[in-house]
Amino acid sequence: MNVSMNASTALASATGQVTGNDVGVSVLKKAMEVEAQNAVQLINAIPKPEKTTANLPSNLGQNVNTTA
């Protein structure tokens, strides 16, 4: 009788751990979704750079001059 009680207790404990793990994974997935949404909002909040070529020569910015 003692063996069957220990087996049922172990089974219940294992089932509880599996359920707990499933809940933990679900919470983690939801947190990752929320973080992804926040990242998209932050990226979209970055202002777009304006291309201004006001009174600049057309060859400006075409080459990089380096010396060693």
N, CA, C and O atoms as a GROMACS GRO file, in nm:
protein
  272
    1MET      N    1   0.082  -0.118   0.000
    1MET     CA    2   0.000   0.000   0.000
    1MET      C    3   0.087   0.125   0.000
    1MET      O    4   0.052   0.224  -0.064
    2ASN      N    5   0.194   0.121   0.068
    2ASN     CA    6   0.285   0.235   0.074
    2ASN      C    7   0.343   0.267  -0.064
    2ASN      O    8   0.360   0.384  -0.098
    3VAL      N    9   0.372   0.164  -0.142
    3VAL     CA   10   0.429   0.183  -0.276
    3VAL      C   11   0.329   0.251  -0.367
    3VAL      O   12   0.367   0.340  -0.443
    4SER      N   13   0.203   0.211  -0.364
    4SER     CA   14   0.102   0.270  -0.451
    4SER      C   15   0.076   0.416  -0.414
    4SER      O   16   0.052   0.499  -0.501
    5MET      N   17   0.082   0.447  -0.285
    5MET     CA   18   0.064   0.586  -0.244
    5MET      C   19   0.181   0.671  -0.290
    5MET      O   20   0.161   0.784  -0.334
    6ASN      N   21   0.303   0.618  -0.282
    6ASN     CA   22   0.419   0.693  -0.329
    6ASN      C   23   0.415   0.712  -0.480
    6ASN      O   24   0.453   0.817  -0.530
    7ALA      N   25   0.368   0.609  -0.552
    7ALA     CA   26   0.359   0.619  -0.698
    7ALA      C   27   0.255   0.722  -0.738
    7ALA      O   28   0.279   0.801  -0.829
    8SER      N   29   0.141   0.723  -0.671
    8SER     CA   30   0.037   0.819  -0.706
    8SER      C   31   0.080   0.961  -0.669
    8SER      O   32   0.048   1.057  -0.739
    9THR      N   33   0.152   0.974  -0.559
    9THR     CA   34   0.204   1.105  -0.519
    9THR      C   35   0.306   1.155  -0.621
    9THR      O   36   0.306   1.273  -0.656
   10ALA      N   37   0.394   1.066  -0.667
   10ALA     CA   38   0.494   1.103  -0.767
   10ALA      C   39   0.428   1.141  -0.898
   10ALA      O   40   0.471   1.235  -0.964
   11LEU      N   41   0.324   1.067  -0.937
   11LEU     CA   42   0.253   1.096  -1.061
   11LEU      C   43   0.185   1.232  -1.052
   11LEU      O   44   0.190   1.311  -1.146
   12ALA      N   45   0.121   1.258  -0.939
   12ALA     CA   46   0.054   1.387  -0.921
   12ALA      C   47   0.155   1.500  -0.922
   12ALA      O   48   0.129   1.607  -0.977
   13SER      N   49   0.270   1.478  -0.861
   13SER     CA   50   0.374   1.579  -0.859
   13SER      C   51   0.428   1.606  -0.999
   13SER      O   52   0.449   1.722  -1.036
   14ALA      N   53   0.450   1.500  -1.076
   14ALA     CA   54   0.499   1.515  -1.213
   14ALA      C   55   0.397   1.585  -1.300
   14ALA      O   56   0.433   1.670  -1.382
   15THR      N   57   0.270   1.553  -1.282
   15THR     CA   58   0.164   1.618  -1.360
   15THR      C   59   0.158   1.766  -1.326
   15THR      O   60   0.140   1.851  -1.413
   16GLY      N   61   0.173   1.797  -1.199
   16GLY     CA   62   0.173   1.937  -1.157
   16GLY      C   63   0.292   2.012  -1.215
   16GLY      O   64   0.279   2.129  -1.252
   17GLN      N   65   0.407   1.947  -1.224
   17GLN     CA   66   0.525   2.012  -1.280
   17GLN      C   67   0.506   2.038  -1.429
   17GLN      O   68   0.545   2.143  -1.480
   18VAL      N   69   0.446   1.942  -1.500
   18VAL     CA   70   0.422   1.960  -1.642
   18VAL      C   71   0.326   2.076  -1.664
   18VAL      O   72   0.348   2.159  -1.752
   19THR      N   73   0.220   2.080  -1.584
   19THR     CA   74   0.124   2.188  -1.596
   19THR      C   75   0.190   2.322  -1.563
   19THR      O   76   0.168   2.422  -1.631
   20GLY      N   77   0.271   2.322  -1.460
   20GLY     CA   78   0.343   2.444  -1.423
   20GLY      C   79   0.438   2.489  -1.533
   20GLY      O   80   0.450   2.608  -1.560
   21ASN      N   81   0.506   2.393  -1.596
   21ASN     CA   82   0.595   2.427  -1.707
   21ASN      C   83   0.518   2.483  -1.825
   21ASN      O   84   0.562   2.579  -1.888
   22ASP      N   85   0.402   2.424  -1.854
   22ASP     CA   86   0.318   2.472  -1.964
   22ASP      C   87   0.273   2.616  -1.939
   22ASP      O   88   0.275   2.700  -2.029
   23VAL      N   89   0.233   2.643  -1.816
   23VAL     CA   90   0.191   2.778  -1.780
   23VAL      C   91   0.310   2.874  -1.792
   23VAL      O   92   0.295   2.985  -1.843
   24GLY      N   93   0.426   2.833  -1.745
   24GLY     CA   94   0.544   2.918  -1.754
   24GLY      C   95   0.582   2.949  -1.897
   24GLY      O   96   0.619   3.063  -1.928
   25VAL      N   97   0.573   2.850  -1.985
   25VAL     CA   98   0.605   2.872  -2.126
   25VAL      C   99   0.503   2.965  -2.189
   25VAL      O  100   0.539   3.052  -2.269
   26SER      N  101   0.377   2.950  -2.155
   26SER     CA  102   0.273   3.038  -2.209
   26SER      C  103   0.296   3.182  -2.165
   26SER      O  104   0.282   3.275  -2.246
   27VAL      N  105   0.330   3.202  -2.041
   27VAL     CA  106   0.356   3.337  -1.990
   27VAL      C  107   0.478   3.395  -2.059
   27VAL      O  108   0.479   3.514  -2.094
   28LEU      N  109   0.581   3.315  -2.079
   28LEU     CA  110   0.701   3.362  -2.147
   28LEU      C  111   0.671   3.403  -2.290
   28LEU      O  112   0.720   3.506  -2.336
   29LYS      N  113   0.591   3.322  -2.362
   29LYS     CA  114   0.554   3.356  -2.500
   29LYS      C  115   0.477   3.487  -2.505
   29LYS      O  116   0.501   3.570  -2.592
   30LYS      N  117   0.385   3.507  -2.413
   30LYS     CA  118   0.306   3.630  -2.410
   30LYS      C  119   0.396   3.750  -2.381
   30LYS      O  120   0.380   3.856  -2.442
   31ALA      N  121   0.490   3.734  -2.290
   31ALA     CA  122   0.583   3.842  -2.259
   31ALA      C  123   0.669   3.876  -2.380
   31ALA      O  124   0.697   3.993  -2.406
   32MET      N  125   0.710   3.775  -2.456
   32MET     CA  126   0.789   3.799  -2.576
   32MET      C  127   0.707   3.872  -2.682
   32MET      O  128   0.760   3.959  -2.753
   33GLU      N  129   0.579   3.839  -2.695
   33GLU     CA  130   0.492   3.908  -2.790
   33GLU      C  131   0.477   4.055  -2.752
   33GLU      O  132   0.482   4.143  -2.838
   34VAL      N  133   0.460   4.083  -2.623
   34VAL     CA  134   0.446   4.220  -2.576
   34VAL      C  135   0.575   4.298  -2.602
   34VAL      O  136   0.570   4.413  -2.646
   35GLU      N  137   0.690   4.236  -2.576
   35GLU     CA  138   0.818   4.301  -2.601
   35GLU      C  139   0.838   4.329  -2.750
   35GLU      O  140   0.892   4.433  -2.787
   36ALA      N  141   0.794   4.237  -2.835
   36ALA     CA  142   0.806   4.258  -2.980
   36ALA      C  143   0.719   4.376  -3.024
   36ALA      O  144   0.761   4.457  -3.106
   37GLN      N  145   0.599   4.385  -2.969
   37GLN     CA  146   0.511   4.497  -3.002
   37GLN      C  147   0.572   4.629  -2.957
   37GLN      O  148   0.565   4.728  -3.028
   38ASN      N  149   0.631   4.630  -2.837
   38ASN     CA  150   0.696   4.751  -2.787
   38ASN      C  151   0.815   4.790  -2.875
   38ASN      O  152   0.837   4.909  -2.900
   39ALA      N  153   0.891   4.692  -2.921
   39ALA     CA  154   1.005   4.721  -3.008
   39ALA      C  155   0.959   4.781  -3.139
   39ALA      O  156   1.021   4.874  -3.190
   40VAL      N  157   0.852   4.728  -3.196
   40VAL     CA  158   0.798   4.782  -3.321
   40VAL      C  159   0.754   4.926  -3.301
   40VAL      O  160   0.778   5.011  -3.387
   41GLN      N  161   0.689   4.955  -3.190
   41GLN     CA  162   0.645   5.091  -3.162
   41GLN      C  163   0.763   5.186  -3.148
   41GLN      O  164   0.759   5.298  -3.198
   42LEU      N  165   0.869   5.140  -3.081
   42LEU     CA  166   0.988   5.224  -3.067
   42LEU      C  167   1.055   5.250  -3.202
   42LEU      O  168   1.098   5.362  -3.230
   43ILE      N  169   1.063   5.147  -3.284
   43ILE     CA  170   1.124   5.164  -3.416
   43ILE      C  171   1.042   5.260  -3.501
   43ILE      O  172   1.097   5.345  -3.571
   44ASN      N  173   0.911   5.247  -3.495
   44ASN     CA  174   0.824   5.336  -3.573
   44ASN      C  175   0.827   5.479  -3.520
   44ASN      O  176   0.794   5.572  -3.594
   45ALA      N  177   0.865   5.498  -3.395
   45ALA     CA  178   0.870   5.632  -3.337
   45ALA      C  179   0.995   5.710  -3.379
   45ALA      O  180   1.002   5.831  -3.359
   46ILE      N  181   1.093   5.641  -3.436
   46ILE     CA  182   1.215   5.709  -3.480
   46ILE      C  183   1.181   5.796  -3.601
   46ILE      O  184   1.125   5.747  -3.699
   47PRO      N  185   1.214   5.924  -3.594
   47PRO     CA  186   1.182   6.010  -3.708
   47PRO      C  187   1.265   5.972  -3.831
   47PRO      O  188   1.382   5.934  -3.820
   48LYS      N  189   1.202   5.982  -3.946
   48LYS     CA  190   1.269   5.950  -4.071
   48LYS      C  191   1.365   6.064  -4.107
   48LYS      O  192   1.330   6.181  -4.095
   49PRO      N  193   1.486   6.029  -4.150
   49PRO     CA  194   1.580   6.136  -4.188
   49PRO      C  195   1.534   6.204  -4.316
   49PRO      O  196   1.483   6.141  -4.408
   50GLU      N  197   1.554   6.333  -4.319
   50GLU     CA  198   1.518   6.410  -4.437
   50GLU      C  199   1.639   6.422  -4.528
   50GLU      O  200   1.748   6.455  -4.483
   51LYS      N  201   1.618   6.396  -4.656
   51LYS     CA  202   1.726   6.412  -4.752
   51LYS      C  203   1.722   6.556  -4.802
   51LYS      O  204   1.628   6.597  -4.871
   52THR      N  205   1.823   6.629  -4.767
   52THR     CA  206   1.831   6.766  -4.815
   52THR      C  207   1.957   6.781  -4.899
   52THR      O  208   2.067   6.745  -4.856
   53THR      N  209   1.940   6.834  -5.015
   53THR     CA  210   2.053   6.861  -5.103
   53THR      C  211   2.054   7.009  -5.138
   53THR      O  212   2.085   7.047  -5.251
   54ALA      N  213   2.020   7.089  -5.043
   54ALA     CA  214   2.009   7.233  -5.066
   54ALA      C  215   2.145   7.293  -5.102
   54ALA      O  216   2.236   7.297  -5.019
   55ASN      N  217   2.158   7.338  -5.224
   55ASN     CA  218   2.275   7.410  -5.272
   55ASN      C  219   2.405   7.333  -5.257
   55ASN      O  220   2.510   7.393  -5.233
   56LEU      N  221   2.402   7.202  -5.270
   56LEU     CA  222   2.523   7.121  -5.262
   56LEU      C  223   2.561   7.073  -5.401
   56LEU      O  224   2.473   7.043  -5.482
   57PRO      N  225   2.692   7.065  -5.430
   57PRO     CA  226   2.733   7.014  -5.561
   57PRO      C  227   2.696   6.865  -5.575
   57PRO      O  228   2.690   6.793  -5.476
   58SER      N  229   2.673   6.821  -5.699
   58SER     CA  230   2.629   6.684  -5.722
   58SER      C  231   2.737   6.582  -5.691
   58SER      O  232   2.705   6.466  -5.664
   59ASN      N  233   2.865   6.621  -5.695
   59ASN     CA  234   2.972   6.526  -5.668
   59ASN      C  235   3.004   6.513  -5.519
   59ASN      O  236   3.084   6.427  -5.481
   60LEU      N  237   2.946   6.592  -5.437
   60LEU     CA  238   2.972   6.590  -5.294
   60LEU      C  239   2.920   6.459  -5.233
   60LEU      O  240   2.805   6.422  -5.255
   61GLY      N  241   3.004   6.390  -5.157
   61GLY     CA  242   2.966   6.268  -5.090
   61GLY      C  243   2.984   6.143  -5.174
   61GLY      O  244   2.940   6.036  -5.133
   62GLN      N  245   3.046   6.154  -5.289
   62GLN     CA  246   3.066   6.038  -5.378
   62GLN      C  247   3.192   5.961  -5.343
   62GLN      O  248   3.197   5.840  -5.368
   63ASN      N  249   3.294   6.025  -5.286
   63ASN     CA  250   3.422   5.962  -5.259
   63ASN      C  251   3.463   5.985  -5.113
   63ASN      O  252   3.422   6.082  -5.049
   64VAL      N  253   3.545   5.894  -5.063
   64VAL     CA  254   3.602   5.910  -4.930
   64VAL      C  255   3.752   5.926  -4.948
   64VAL      O  256   3.817   5.836  -5.002
   65ASN      N  257   3.806   6.037  -4.903
   65ASN     CA  258   3.949   6.063  -4.915
   65ASN      C  259   4.018   6.016  -4.789
   65ASN      O  260   3.985   6.058  -4.679
   66THR      N  261   4.117   5.926  -4.807
   66THR     CA  262   4.193   5.878  -4.693
   66THR      C  263   4.341   5.883  -4.726
   66THR      O  264   4.381   5.869  -4.842
   67THR      N  265   4.421   5.903  -4.622
   67THR     CA  266   4.567   5.899  -4.638
   67THR      C  267   4.622   5.819  -4.521
   67THR      O  268   4.566   5.818  -4.411
   68ALA      N  269   4.734   5.751  -4.547
   68ALA     CA  270   4.793   5.672  -4.441
   68ALA      C  271   4.934   5.724  -4.413
   68ALA      O  272   5.003   5.670  -4.326
   0.00000   0.00000   0.00000
